[in-house]
């Protein structure tokens, strides 16, 4: 998104946030600072919010009024070009603290003794203490669950971005896996994978897990100099950042050269588990029941199970609530999306992993990531 | 770094941290949680510490004893394969909090009423409050300046990683800029730039600023669909993550097709400022004096000046202290490294930016990033 391109605005999202803020019981104003929530609300992706986390961009959203966007002066041109919010304030880094500007805005709005919703899971202890000392009469309450609940049900605009990101990522993996040959290094394969994702439209790559053979047993190995051999499992867990900051997150497993009967069996057993989990993504299912079902299915199929979660929602955040854990008592609603990711570890030998993006609709689950093309174990090289 | 590759350990770094911790006056144990400081101290790059910031990996380092490394159970195999620290504890995510394990370790070491050094500029308000409630008798002090000061003087091991990262990034930009042609989109050029960096050895791309013509006036624009035209300035500010988590950060400016006399003049004026700043990187120079000199030189040359900083140290952190601001009273020492980055904005028209990596040595500044190849304005297309 640059000054020369039209930037589409998701008006449904703006209205939904405004209504939720107006109806909130436990705060008088939101003070958002995380990339996830400020990108979501202001609809501007400021790169440095991730690269330089202390250079905050903040959104102050009073219950009875319009939001104010606070950015570092270096980011002012981008903010003015892209944000739908007209009231933008800046701070001059090192000379001024972003919290001073936030406190000024809150004083201006008569909110010095108000209840302020802050992200206690993002705001650093230092910034939180600074805000408390600037506005000692305010009451500070955590707002991350409020925001996460809002974000968990996607707008049509968001769904189109997420579906595009998921299918682009699936295509990038497919192209790369089809061209794998014995003797290539994990590193070289990972370079091609990342290039393919950028060519498919990602703004940046957000993470790359790619490992073969025995390396694949680690959860998040960095691709290295190992040369893939016939009979190796090759596993990737991979995603990018796309327009609007929306993530993809897809896992695939193939075998190099020639697959053993045991590898075929393990892959198809995991594939069957995956299918049986996908059908659960219907309105009304409790999230924790998907976790318990995943455990039961893996164990019944003779597959390993030792994971704290078997998937998660995603959007601008890579792992968004609800996480698919034993403790997630939320109930699925239409327009929620989930990455469902069963896996199977053969200790010390290899690991299998599948991950697809599933949309909850009133008509049942809709897969957004071309899963069916991976029914058969891919063998190349 | 994977299980199948030898992982070199920087013993000088370990000894330096150990000595500094032993000699510390204001804490009895460090509790580190940021990617920067845990990667630095444990010498393990756990990808998910950045992708999933709530999944903490922590290092507890008592003044009188050996450190303990606390990781999510999903990352245990990597931690055991790569860390030089034998005492590794794990937590099972969602069921246990990492802070519970940290509190257990501190109890075990008899440090429940000790002074604990925490990173108040990283640890979230929620995690800090949890630790305080688990160990209410401890005294909490900020340790980020202690760690930043340690990290600011690089070991030979670190310098070789940083020099490699800088020259790889310079080569990637050179290759990409040489092949730019009129009519290519910023986006397509940025894809080639990122691919080139991965081919030159980066593990991942950490950020990509690339913009042409009028788009270049923003500080951190995302490359978009604009097609570069003859007479456009093309500007990049770009870096990757390399082995050990070490960053690169290089900025370059070229002109597409044909440069005007005014563009030639502006580029060479900025180049001259750059050279005059680089010679200041000698032991004994005060950091803030470099900032003031940059302001004076830019203004004397008829160039704009409106920046909160003109550079920064870097290492595992992209912007490490000392930042080159008016408020940085530190004095340069041998084996400090800095990205020095003068720029010049023609409002509403275009922006020029140069950034090189300079090592402070007793013999004077040593440029680690091939700056001399950019003395003449590059014109291609």
Interface residues (C-beta under 8 A of the other chain):
Chain A: X1 X2 X3 X4 X5 X45 X46 X47 X48 X51 X52 X54 X72 X73 X74 X75 X77 X78 X81 X92 X93 X94 X95 X118 X120 X121 X122 X123 X124 X125 X126 X128 X129 X142 X186 X190 X191 X194 X195 X198 X199 X203 X204 X205 X206 X207 X208 X209 X211 X214 X215 X217 X218 X219 X220 X221 X222 X223 X224 X225 X226 X306 X307 X308 X309 X318 X319 X323 X325 X326 X327
Chain B: X1 X2 X3 X4 X5 X45 X46 X47 X48 X51 X52 X54 X72 X73 X74 X75 X77 X78 X81 X92 X93 X94 X95 X118 X120 X121 X122 X123 X124 X125 X126 X128 X129 X142 X186 X190 X191 X194 X195 X198 X199 X203 X204 X205 X206 X207 X208 X209 X211 X214 X215 X217 X218 X219 X220 X221 X222 X223 X224 X225 X226 X306 X307 X308 X309 X318 X319 X323 X325 X326 X327
